[in-house]
Amino acid sequence: MSPIKPYSFTFLIPLLLLAAFLDLHTVSAQSRVTIHAAESASGSMIDGEFVRRILGNVFLSTDNLSLRSDSVYQYVDRSLLMAFNAEIETGNEMIWADTLYHDMNREFSRLRGRVIIQAENYTVFSDSIDVDHEEEMAIFDVPVRFEDDKGVLIAENGLYFQAADSAIFRGNVQLSDSTQYLEADSLFMNRSKELYELFGRVYADDFEDNVRFAGHYLYADSSGYRLLRGDAWLMEVNESESDTTHLFADVIELLETDTASFMDASLNVRIWTPGFAAVADTAAYRDDTEQFILRASPILWQKNMQLTGPYIEAFMKNEEIDFLRSYTRPIVVQEDSLTGRLHQMTGDTLHAYFDEGSIQKISVFNNAEIIFHQRDENDEPDGLIELISLGRSTMQFLDGELDFFKAEENIEGSWLPEDPANISRKLENFQWNPDQKPEKPVPKVPRLSPVTDSIPFPPPIRYVTYLVSIQKNDEL
């Protein structure tokens, strides 16, 4: 299993094309309004203010939109238009609301109660939407739901800025489609630049790549760059769902190019897989060469073996470690599975060879030092051998256990008999830290309830009638 694999996270962000909605300011005091149908129309003074009242199955239009409503009130002195149980058609969108307030002087609209905006590519549901036409800004101050052909976005409130093509959503933001799920406390997006930032309690599940991730902050842009920061976590499950890889770090960076993908993790890096575990200050991985690198006092554990060195570089094959090397003056320590004694080997440079994830051979080059604990015919401890060699020395393993060793140049060594005084002998750079080995983590899970298909309120009758008419037209 790959210890750390770059991912190209895509983001479901519904198309916030509210341009036509923002053009409601064309219903101004100077607009030409045609009344096509109404049960009555009259004018009267209310609290000293002249009000035009158009009542009963109202249908009126301007050059840019048409409006159907139970009733429309125009407060002439304040240039205020009020419509109740309204259905608005702009040419690009259909809009429904229990109440529409449109201030023609301030160019400000308020939609209240079961607001639905439907365009060709998306639908918006909310109980309250304000539109500042002069600033080209839409304000969602209560929960809002966006749907498009890809999925759903839900948030407790938000802002959309048309000129910058940007939006901010806050409060239990959720994005869900058939391929992925994301949640966060807030989201900033610039759709035209394909730039997205998620803040606070970020969690995501990529169903296609079988990967989950979490952190306090996530950044993504169109270049293929991703930044996950703040108690960052990645979990990968292999295709058979038999193996799981966990990566923890303060910062995780991902970059996907046309030819390769890269991952860099830094600060408090921890890796856990069924085959091995590791800690380091930094880790890097690239998928085209299946190479990962651990730096700054890394430690790698593989079964009953620990490798410690300033630099560890490993190459994967069939999702298992195939070869690794480490320098300068790394040390490998292996606990004997029967006696518990600690075999030790160090040198200027170390190479380790694996077969399907099982250690086969370790070679150290230059200034090699070895401590090898022996067993007798009954597999009981039987002293140890200490060896120094200026050249190459090799440890061979059988079924993952140290079997024998050999040295090739300027060899000095001694055999020490079984004695309590010899049991704890250690090389100068000895390290054995099983207490630092990462344990199998408990996978993180979403904190919010799943996104459902339900809209947040009973739909207005006019909206239901519209859907029925669309269905009938499709059946013809």
C-alpha positions in Angstrom: 0.0 0.0 0.0 1.4 3.5 -0.9 2.2 5.3 2.3 1.3 8.7 1.1 -0.5 9.2 -2.2 -1.3 12.6 -3.9 -4.9 13.2 -4.7 -6.5 15.6 -7.1 -9.5 16.7 -5.0 -12.2 18.2 -7.0 -14.9 20.4 -5.5 -18.6 20.4 -6.1 -19.5 24.1 -6.2 -22.9 24.9 -7.8 -22.9 27.6 -10.4 -24.0 30.8 -8.7 -25.1 32.5 -11.9 -27.4 35.0 -10.3 -26.9 37.6 -13.0 -30.5 37.6 -14.2 -31.8 37.7 -10.6 -29.5 40.7 -9.9 -31.0 42.4 -12.8 -34.3 42.8 -11.0 -33.4 46.5 -10.5 -34.8 47.0 -14.0 -38.2 47.2 -12.3 -37.6 50.8 -11.6 -39.9 53.8 -11.3 -39.3 54.5 -15.0 -40.0 50.9 -16.1 -42.8 50.3 -18.6 -45.1 47.8 -16.9 -47.9 46.1 -18.7 -50.7 44.5 -16.8 -52.0 41.5 -18.6 -54.5 40.2 -16.0 -55.9 41.1 -12.6 -59.2 41.0 -10.9 -59.0 44.6 -9.8 -56.7 47.6 -9.9 -57.1 50.8 -7.9 -55.2 53.5 -6.1 -55.8 54.8 -2.6 -54.2 56.8 0.2 -52.9 54.6 3.0 -51.4 56.5 6.0 -51.0 59.5 3.8 -49.2 57.6 1.1 -50.5 56.9 -2.4 -50.6 53.1 -3.1 -51.5 51.4 -6.3 -53.2 48.0 -5.6 -53.3 45.3 -8.2 -55.3 42.4 -6.8 -56.3 38.8 -7.7 -54.4 36.5 -10.1 -52.1 39.3 -11.2 -50.0 38.9 -14.3 -47.8 41.8 -15.3 -44.6 42.2 -17.3 -41.7 44.6 -18.1 -39.2 44.5 -20.9 -37.1 42.1 -18.8 -39.4 39.9 -16.8 -42.9 38.8 -16.1 -44.6 38.5 -12.7 -47.5 36.4 -11.5 -48.8 37.1 -8.1 -51.8 37.0 -5.8 -51.5 40.8 -5.3 -49.1 43.6 -6.0 -48.8 46.9 -4.1 -46.8 49.9 -5.3 -46.0 52.5 -2.7 -45.4 55.4 -5.2 -43.7 57.9 -2.9 -41.2 55.4 -1.6 -40.8 53.6 -4.9 -41.5 50.4 -3.1 -43.0 47.4 -4.9 -44.5 44.5 -2.9 -45.8 41.2 -4.4 -47.3 38.3 -2.5 -47.1 34.6 -3.6 -44.9 35.7 -6.4 -43.6 33.9 -9.5 -41.0 35.8 -11.6 -39.7 34.8 -14.9 -36.6 36.6 -16.2 -35.7 34.7 -19.3 -32.8 33.0 -17.6 -34.4 32.1 -14.3 -37.6 31.4 -12.6 -38.1 32.8 -9.0 -40.7 32.0 -6.4 -41.3 33.7 -3.1 -44.1 34.2 -0.6 -43.2 37.9 -0.6 -41.1 40.2 -2.8 -40.1 43.6 -1.6 -38.3 45.7 -4.2 -37.0 49.2 -3.3 -36.7 50.9 -6.7 -34.7 53.9 -5.3 -32.1 51.9 -3.4 -32.1 49.1 -6.0 -32.5 46.6 -3.3 -34.7 43.5 -3.2 -35.8 41.2 -0.4 -37.3 37.8 -1.1 -39.0 36.2 1.9 -40.6 32.9 2.6 -40.0 29.7 0.6 -37.7 31.4 -1.9 -36.8 29.2 -4.9 -34.5 30.4 -7.8 -34.3 28.0 -10.7 -32.0 28.3 -13.7 -30.9 26.0 -16.4 -28.0 24.6 -14.4 -29.0 25.1 -10.7 -31.7 25.6 -8.2 -31.5 27.7 -4.9 -33.7 27.2 -1.9 -33.9 29.6 1.1 -36.4 31.4 3.3 -34.6 34.7 2.9 -32.5 36.3 0.1 -31.5 39.9 -0.2 -30.2 41.4 -3.4 -28.2 44.6 -3.5 -28.4 45.4 -7.2 -26.1 48.4 -7.1 -23.4 46.4 -5.3 -24.3 43.3 -7.4 -24.4 41.3 -4.2 -26.8 38.5 -3.0 -27.2 38.0 0.7 -28.3 34.7 2.3 -28.8 35.4 6.0 -30.6 32.1 6.8 -29.9 28.5 5.7 -29.5 28.1 1.9 -29.4 25.1 -0.3 -28.0 25.0 -3.9 -28.6 22.1 -6.2 -27.2 21.4 -9.7 -26.8 18.3 -11.8 -23.6 17.4 -9.8 -25.0 17.6 -6.3 -25.9 19.9 -3.4 -24.3 22.7 -1.3 -25.9 23.6 2.1 -24.9 26.5 4.4 -26.4 28.5 7.2 -25.7 31.8 5.5 -23.7 33.3 2.7 -22.8 36.2 0.3 -22.4 36.2 -3.4 -20.5 39.0 -5.2 -21.3 39.0 -8.9 -18.5 41.4 -10.1 -15.8 39.2 -8.5 -17.7 36.0 -9.2 -17.0 35.1 -5.6 -19.0 33.7 -2.7 -18.6 33.2 1.0 -20.7 30.6 2.9 -20.6 30.1 6.6 -22.0 27.7 9.2 -22.0 23.9 8.7 -21.2 24.1 5.0 -21.8 20.8 3.2 -21.1 19.8 -0.3 -22.3 16.4 -1.6 -22.5 14.5 -4.8 -22.2 10.9 -6.0 -18.3 11.0 -6.0 -17.5 13.0 -2.8 -18.6 14.7 0.4 -17.1 17.8 2.0 -18.0 19.7 5.2 -16.5 22.8 6.9 -17.4 25.7 9.1 -17.0 28.1 6.1 -16.2 28.3 2.4 -14.7 31.0 0.2 -14.8 30.5 -3.5 -13.9 32.3 -6.7 -15.5 30.3 -9.4 -13.9 32.0 -12.4 -10.4 31.4 -10.9 -11.4 28.0 -9.6 -10.0 29.0 -6.2 -11.6 27.4 -3.1 -10.8 27.8 0.6 -12.5 25.8 3.4 -12.1 26.9 7.0 -12.7 25.1 10.3 -13.4 21.4 10.9 -12.8 20.4 7.3 -13.7 16.9 6.5 -14.0 15.2 3.1 -14.7 11.7 1.7 -13.6 11.0 -1.9 -15.7 7.9 -2.9 -13.9 7.4 -6.2 -10.4 7.2 -4.8 -11.4 5.8 -1.5 -9.7 8.6 0.5 -10.8 10.7 3.4 -9.1 13.8 4.7 -9.6 16.3 7.5 -8.0 19.5 8.9 -8.6 23.0 10.0 -8.0 24.6 6.6 -8.1 23.5 2.9 -6.9 25.5 -0.1 -7.4 24.4 -3.7 -6.8 26.2 -7.1 -6.9 25.4 -10.8 -3.2 24.6 -11.0 -3.7 21.3 -9.2 -2.3 22.6 -5.9 -3.9 21.6 -2.6 -3.0 22.7 0.9 -4.3 21.0 4.0 -3.3 22.6 7.3 -4.0 22.2 11.0 -4.0 18.7 12.4 -4.1 17.5 8.8 -5.1 13.9 8.2 -5.4 11.7 5.1 -6.7 8.1 4.9 -6.5 5.9 1.9 -8.2 2.5 1.5 -7.0 0.2 -1.2 -9.2 -1.3 -3.9 -9.9 -4.5 -2.0 -10.6 -2.4 1.2 -8.2 -4.7 3.0 -5.5 -2.2 3.7 -5.6 1.3 5.1 -3.0 4.1 5.1 -3.1 7.0 7.5 -1.0 10.2 7.2 -1.0 12.9 9.9 0.9 16.2 9.8 0.5 19.9 10.6 0.7 20.7 6.9 0.0 18.5 3.8 0.6 19.9 0.3 -0.5 18.2 -2.9 0.4 19.1 -6.5 -0.8 17.3 -9.6 0.8 17.9 -13.0 0.2 16.3 -16.4 2.9 13.7 -15.8 3.1 13.2 -12.0 1.6 13.9 -8.6 3.5 15.1 -5.6 2.8 15.2 -1.9 4.8 17.1 0.9 4.0 16.8 4.6 5.7 18.7 7.3 5.8 19.1 11.1 4.8 16.2 13.3 4.5 13.7 10.4 3.1 10.3 11.3 2.3 7.5 8.9 0.5 4.2 9.7 0.0 1.3 7.3 -0.6 -2.4 7.9 2.9 -3.0 6.7 4.9 -0.3 8.4 4.7 3.0 10.4 6.9 6.1 10.5 7.4 9.4 12.1 9.4 12.4 10.8 9.5 16.2 10.6 9.0 16.1 6.8 7.8 13.5 4.2 7.6 13.7 0.5 6.0 11.3 -2.1 5.8 11.2 -5.9 3.6 8.7 -7.7 5.5 8.4 -11.0 8.5 6.8 -9.3 6.6 5.5 -6.3 9.2 7.1 -4.1 8.8 8.6 -0.6 11.4 10.4 1.5 11.5 11.0 5.2 13.8 13.7 6.6 14.8 15.3 9.9 15.3 12.5 12.4 12.8 10.1 10.9 12.0 6.7 12.4 10.5 3.8 10.4 9.1 0.6 11.9 8.6 -2.5 9.8 7.2 -5.4 11.8 9.8 -6.0 14.6 12.4 -3.8 13.1 13.2 -0.1 13.6 15.3 2.1 11.2 16.5 5.5 12.5 18.5 7.9 10.4 18.7 11.5 9.2 17.4 10.6 5.8 15.3 7.6 4.7 14.3 7.1 1.1 12.0 4.2 0.0 10.6 2.9 -3.3 7.3 1.0 -3.5 6.3 -1.9 -5.6 2.8 -3.3 -5.7 2.0 -1.0 -2.8 4.7 -2.5 -0.6 8.2 -1.3 0.3 10.6 -2.8 -2.3 13.8 -1.0 -1.5 15.0 1.7 0.9 18.2 3.5 1.8 19.3 5.7 4.6 22.3 7.9 5.5 24.3 9.3 7.3 25.1 6.7 10.1 21.6 5.2 10.2 21.0 2.3 12.6 18.6 -0.6 12.2 17.5 -2.5 15.3 15.5 -5.7 15.2 13.9 -7.4 18.1 14.4 -11.2 18.1 10.9 -12.7 18.1 11.9 -15.5 20.4 14.4 -14.1 22.8 13.5 -10.4 22.7 17.2 -9.5 22.3 18.0 -6.5 20.0 20.1 -7.1 16.9 21.8 -3.9 15.8 23.5 -2.7 12.6 24.9 0.7 11.6 27.1 2.2 9.0 27.7 5.3 6.9 25.0 4.2 4.4 22.3 1.5 4.6 20.4 -0.3 1.9 17.4 -2.6 2.7 15.8 -5.0 0.2 12.3 -6.4 0.5 10.1 -9.0 -1.2 6.4 -8.4 -1.1 6.9 -6.3 2.0 9.1 -8.8 3.8 12.7 -7.9 4.7 15.3 -10.0 2.7 18.6 -8.3 3.1 20.2 -5.3 4.7 23.6 -4.0 3.7 25.6 -1.2 5.3 28.6 0.5 3.6 31.7 1.9 5.3 32.4 1.8 9.0 29.9 -1.0 9.6 29.2 -2.1 13.2 27.0 -5.1 14.1 25.7 -6.7 17.3 24.2 -10.1 16.6 22.5 -12.1 19.4 22.8 -15.8 19.0 20.5 -18.7 19.9 21.4 -22.3 20.8 19.8 -25.4 19.4 16.8 -24.9 21.7 16.3 -21.3 20.5 17.6 -20.0 23.9 19.9 -17.0 24.1 23.5 -18.0 23.6 25.7 -14.9 23.7 26.4 -12.3 21.0 28.8 -11.4 18.3 30.2 -7.8 17.9 31.8 -6.9 14.6 33.4 -3.9 13.0 34.2 -3.7 9.3 35.5 -0.8 7.2 33.8 -2.1 4.1 30.4 -3.6 3.3 28.6 -5.8 5.7 25.3 -7.6 5.1 22.6 -9.1 7.2 20.4 -11.9 5.6 16.9 -12.6 6.8 14.7 -15.7 6.6 11.0 -15.3 7.0 11.6 -11.8 8.3 14.1 -12.9 11.0 17.8 -12.3 11.1 19.5 -15.5 9.8 23.2 -14.7 9.4 25.6 -11.9 8.5 28.8 -11.4 6.7 31.5 -8.7 6.4 34.0 -8.2 3.6 36.9 -5.8 4.6 39.1 -5.1 7.6 37.0 -7.1 9.9 37.4 -7.0 13.7 35.0 -8.9 15.9 34.5 -10.9 19.1 32.1 -13.4 20.6 30.8 -12.7 24.1 29.3 -15.6 26.0 25.9 -15.5 27.6 26.1 -13.3 30.6 23.7 -10.7 32.2 26.4 -8.1 31.7 26.4 -8.5 28.0 22.6 -8.6 27.3 22.2 -4.8 27.2 25.2 -4.0 25.0 24.4 -1.2 22.5 26.1 0.5 19.6 27.0 4.1 20.1 24.1 5.5 18.0 21.6 3.0 19.4 17.9 3.9 19.2 14.9 1.8 20.1 11.6 3.7 20.4 8.7 1.3 20.2 6.7 3.8 22.4 6.8 6.4 19.6 5.5 4.0 16.9 2.1 5.2 15.7 -0.8 2.9 16.6 -3.6 2.2 14.1 -5.8 5.3 14.2 -9.5 5.4 14.5 -10.8 6.8 11.2 -12.4 10.3 11.5 -16.1 10.6 10.5 -18.4 13.4 9.5 -19.8 15.5 12.3 -22.8 16.6 10.4 -25.9 14.6 9.3 -25.9 13.3 5.7 -27.2 15.6 3.0 -30.7 14.4 2.0 -32.8 15.0 -1.1 -35.4 16.9 0.9 -35.8 20.7 0.3 -36.0 22.8 3.4 -39.7 23.7 3.2 -43.0 22.7 1.6 -42.8 24.0 -2.0 -45.1 26.9 -3.0 -48.2 25.9 -5.1 -47.0 28.0 -8.1 -43.7 26.1 -8.0 -45.5 22.7 -7.9 -47.7 23.8 -10.8 -44.6 24.8 -12.8 -42.9 21.4 -12.2 -46.1 19.6 -13.3 -46.3 21.7 -16.5 -42.6 21.0 -17.3 -43.2 17.3 -16.8 -46.2 17.3 -19.1 -44.3 19.1 -21.7 -41.5 16.6 -21.5 -44.0 13.7 -21.9 -45.4 15.2 -25.1 
